[in-house]
Amino acid sequence: MCYTPVSMRPNRTKQLLAEGKTALGCGLGQIRSPEIPRLYAAAGLDWTFIDTEHGCFDLETVQDLVRTSLLVPLTPIVRVADLQYSLIARALDMGAEGIILPRVESPELLERAIGWTRFPGQGTRGFGLGAPQVGYKSASFDEIIRHLNENVLVVLQIETRTALERCDELLSVPGVDIVMVGPADLSISLGVGGQFDHPRMIEAIGRILECCRRRGVHPGIQCRTLAMARFWKQQGMRFIGCGNDLSFLWEKVRDTVEQLRAE
């Protein structure tokens, strides 16, 4: 008898977006504790992106964070440091349910990277899964391949003027599920570094939103403040990240101390 593996759960974030709902998440890149995914899930977040581009984690820590996320209703998505097969495949082999591709400007490289996220005949990902990745249950290669190909999330980051100008071309590449605007790098590229409410930024992100609507891709953004997240949710963003592990801790500690000092 073949049992459905415990770890072969549906991708919750992918389901929410398909239902027209908003998926909320938070970055994770500094605090090396598997307790953070549990905290995020308990708070009601839908996904977390584990940052190996700007974060400080080694592979073992990433694996711990991914595996803990899989024990709770939280979608673990790994932002790789670069578009390389080894980085993408290893993150997925750890159990990540999605990959964020940073600094993308080339449709050709994007197409190749998407291929690395899926097994043949949808892609070129090598099969290196073992008992932990399938929940120590029995499942055939065909079942595993079909499930993972259907459930992996591919998130494209648009972070530069060049990517903005090529937005329609990039989103025409098959297999892109989500676009996540990277406001920090995009603002720098547009000559208005850190000015997230600058008209140039508002216009640029609006163009990306419209491109997503035309191409049937879910629009998203990573925000640094609640006000920014609220604004872009009202504009139609559906995959919204707000803050990260360290920023939430810092803000709460700072605000608490300031209030106590003022009394």
C-alpha positions in Angstrom: 0.0 0.0 0.0 1.3 3.5 -0.8 0.7 6.2 1.8 0.8 9.9 1.1 4.0 11.3 2.8 3.5 13.7 5.6 5.9 16.2 4.1 4.0 16.1 0.7 1.5 18.7 1.9 0.0 21.1 -0.5 1.8 24.5 -0.8 -0.5 26.6 1.4 0.7 29.9 0.0 0.2 28.7 -3.5 -3.4 27.7 -2.6 -4.2 31.0 -0.9 -3.1 33.0 -3.9 -5.0 30.7 -6.3 -8.1 31.4 -4.2 -7.6 35.2 -4.7 -6.5 35.7 -1.1 -3.5 37.7 0.3 -0.5 35.8 1.6 1.4 37.6 4.4 5.0 36.8 5.2 8.2 38.0 6.9 11.9 37.7 6.3 14.2 35.5 8.3 17.9 36.2 8.0 19.6 36.9 11.3 18.3 34.9 14.3 19.5 31.4 14.1 16.6 29.7 16.0 14.1 27.2 14.7 11.7 28.8 17.2 11.2 31.7 14.8 9.1 29.8 12.2 6.9 28.5 15.0 6.4 32.1 16.3 5.6 33.3 12.8 3.0 30.6 12.2 1.5 31.2 15.6 1.2 34.9 14.8 -0.8 34.1 11.7 1.8 34.5 8.9 1.5 32.4 5.8 5.1 32.2 4.6 8.6 33.2 5.5 11.6 33.8 3.2 14.8 32.4 4.6 17.4 34.8 3.3 20.7 33.3 2.1 21.5 36.4 -0.1 21.9 39.0 2.7 21.3 36.7 5.7 24.0 35.0 7.8 22.8 31.4 7.8 24.8 28.3 6.8 23.2 25.3 5.2 22.6 23.5 8.4 20.7 26.4 9.8 18.6 26.8 6.7 17.7 23.1 6.9 16.6 23.5 10.5 14.5 26.6 9.7 12.9 24.8 6.7 12.1 21.6 8.6 10.6 23.5 11.5 8.4 25.5 9.0 7.2 22.2 7.6 5.9 21.2 11.0 3.6 24.2 11.2 1.3 26.0 8.6 4.1 28.2 7.3 5.5 28.0 3.8 9.3 28.1 3.8 10.7 30.0 0.8 14.5 30.3 0.4 16.0 33.4 -1.3 19.2 32.1 -2.9 22.3 34.2 -3.1 22.6 33.8 -6.9 21.0 32.0 -9.8 23.0 28.8 -9.6 21.8 25.2 -9.9 23.6 24.1 -6.8 22.0 26.8 -4.6 18.5 26.3 -5.9 18.5 22.5 -5.9 20.0 22.1 -2.4 17.5 24.5 -0.9 14.7 22.5 -2.5 16.2 19.2 -1.4 16.1 20.6 2.2 12.4 20.9 1.8 11.9 24.5 0.8 8.5 25.0 -0.8 9.6 27.9 -2.9 12.6 29.8 -4.2 13.1 33.6 -4.5 15.4 34.5 -7.4 17.1 37.9 -6.8 18.5 40.5 -9.2 17.0 38.9 -12.3 17.4 40.8 -15.5 17.9 38.1 -18.2 14.9 36.1 -19.5 17.2 33.4 -20.7 18.8 32.9 -17.3 15.4 33.1 -15.6 14.1 30.3 -17.8 17.2 28.2 -17.0 16.8 28.8 -13.3 13.1 27.9 -13.3 14.0 24.7 -15.0 16.3 23.9 -12.0 13.3 24.0 -9.7 11.4 21.2 -11.4 12.0 17.6 -12.3 11.9 16.2 -15.8 9.7 16.5 -17.9 9.0 20.1 -16.7 12.6 20.9 -15.8 16.1 19.6 -15.2 16.2 19.2 -11.4 18.2 16.2 -10.3 16.5 13.7 -8.0 18.4 13.4 -4.7 15.5 13.0 -2.2 15.6 10.5 0.7 13.3 9.4 3.6 13.3 12.8 5.5 12.1 14.7 2.4 9.1 12.4 2.1 8.2 12.1 5.7 9.6 8.6 6.1 6.6 7.3 4.3 6.3 5.2 1.1 5.8 7.0 -2.2 6.9 6.3 -5.7 9.2 8.5 -7.7 6.3 9.5 -10.0 4.2 10.5 -7.0 7.0 12.6 -5.5 7.9 14.3 -8.8 4.4 15.1 -9.7 3.6 16.6 -6.3 6.8 18.7 -6.0 6.5 20.0 -9.6 3.0 21.1 -8.9 3.7 22.7 -5.5 7.0 24.5 -5.8 6.7 28.3 -5.8 9.0 30.4 -8.1 9.3 34.1 -7.0 11.0 36.5 -9.3 12.4 39.7 -7.7 12.4 42.9 -9.8 15.1 45.1 -8.3 16.7 47.2 -11.0 15.8 49.7 -13.7 16.8 47.1 -16.3 14.5 44.5 -14.9 11.7 47.1 -14.7 12.2 47.9 -18.4 12.1 44.1 -19.2 9.2 43.3 -16.9 6.9 42.1 -19.6 9.6 40.0 -21.2 10.6 38.5 -17.9 7.0 37.7 -16.9 6.4 36.0 -20.2 8.8 33.2 -19.2 6.7 30.2 -18.2 6.8 29.1 -14.5 6.9 32.4 -12.7 4.3 32.3 -9.9 5.0 35.6 -8.1 6.8 38.8 -8.7 8.2 40.3 -5.5 9.4 43.9 -5.8 12.6 44.6 -4.0 12.1 48.3 -3.1 15.5 49.0 -1.6 17.6 48.1 -4.6 14.9 49.3 -7.0 14.9 52.8 -5.4 18.7 52.9 -5.6 18.6 51.9 -9.3 16.0 54.6 -10.0 18.2 57.3 -8.2 15.9 57.8 -5.2 17.6 55.5 -2.7 15.4 54.7 0.3 12.6 57.1 -0.8 9.9 54.5 -1.1 7.1 57.0 -1.5 8.8 58.9 -4.2 6.6 59.4 -7.3 9.3 57.6 -9.4 8.9 54.6 -7.1 5.1 54.7 -7.0 5.0 54.9 -10.8 7.5 52.0 -11.3 5.8 49.7 -8.9 2.5 50.5 -10.5 3.9 49.4 -13.8 5.0 46.1 -12.3 1.5 45.6 -10.9 -0.1 46.2 -14.2 2.4 43.9 -15.9 1.5 41.1 -13.4 -2.2 41.6 -14.2 -1.6 41.2 -17.9 0.6 38.1 -17.5 -1.5 36.4 -14.8 1.3 36.5 -12.2 0.7 37.2 -8.6 2.1 40.6 -7.5 4.1 41.0 -4.3 6.4 43.3 -2.4 8.7 43.2 0.6 8.0 46.2 2.9 9.9 47.7 5.7 7.0 49.3 7.5 3.4 48.5 8.3 2.3 51.7 6.6 4.0 50.7 3.4 2.6 47.2 3.5 -0.9 48.6 4.0 -0.6 51.0 1.1 0.5 48.4 -1.4 -2.1 45.9 -0.2 -4.7 48.5 -1.1 -3.1 48.9 -4.5 -3.5 45.2 -5.2 -0.4 43.4 -3.9 -1.2 39.9 -2.9 2.1 38.4 -1.7 3.2 40.9 1.0 6.3 40.6 3.2 6.7 43.0 6.1 9.9 43.4 8.2 12.2 40.6 9.3 13.2 38.7 12.4 15.7 41.3 13.7 13.7 44.4 12.7 10.7 43.3 14.7 12.8 42.5 17.8 14.7 45.8 17.5 11.5 47.9 17.1 9.8 46.3 20.0 12.8 46.6 22.3 13.4 50.2 21.3 9.8 51.3 21.7 9.5 49.6 25.1 12.7 51.2 26.4 11.7 54.6 25.0 8.3 54.5 26.7 9.7 53.3 30.0 12.4 56.0 30.0 9.8 58.7 29.3 7.7 57.8 32.4 
